């Protein structure tokens, strides 16, 4: 009975570790997607408030591209 419990707990720990690793791998991508959506939303709000013509003179406010680099382990 004790050996069965130890084996079962080992399987549970392995599944939890696997789930944590999947979340850890995808969290950076999700954060970058959310950041890009917030930048786009703020640009749309400012263009609605001040007009598209005036917004083009404020090129320093919004990045033209968002570059994301992944570190190698």
N, C-alpha and C positions, 0 to 999 in steps of 0.2 A: 504494500500500500504506500509506503514511504517513497519507494523508487518511482512509482507511478505519479505521485504528486510532484516529485522533483522534475520528472520529464515533462509533465504538463506545464509547470511553471516556466520551464526553459522555453517551451513553445510560445507561451504568452509573452515572455520577455523578448523573444526574437521578433514576434509580430509588432510589438510596440516599438522596438528599435527600427524596424523597417518603415513603419508609418512615420516616425520622427524624421528619418533620413529623407523620405520623399518630401515632406513639408519643408525641411531645411533647404533642400535643393531648389524648390520652386518659390521660396519666399522673396528672393531678390528680384526675380522676374515679375512677380506680382507687384512689388513696390515700385519698380520702374514703370509698369503699365499705369498704375494709379497716379504716379507723378506726371506722366505724359497727359493723362486725362485731365488732371487739375490745371496744367498749363494751357491746354486747349480750351477748357471751360473759362478760365480767366481772360483769355484772349477774346473769346466770343462775348463775354460780358463787357469788356472794355470797348470793343468795336460797336456794340449796341449802344453804349453810353456816349461815346465820343465820336463815333463814325469811323468808317473804314479808312477814309482819306487821312484823318489825323493819326490814326493808329500806325500807318505806314511810316510816319516820321519818327516813331518811337521804336526803331529797330533794336535798340539796346535793351529793351525790356524783356523780350521773348527770344529764346534761342531758336535758330533756324533748324538745327538738328539736335537730337539728344543721342549722344554716343555712349554706349554701355560696353564695357570690356569685362570679360570674365577671367578671373584669376585661375591659373592652373594649379592643381594640388600637387 
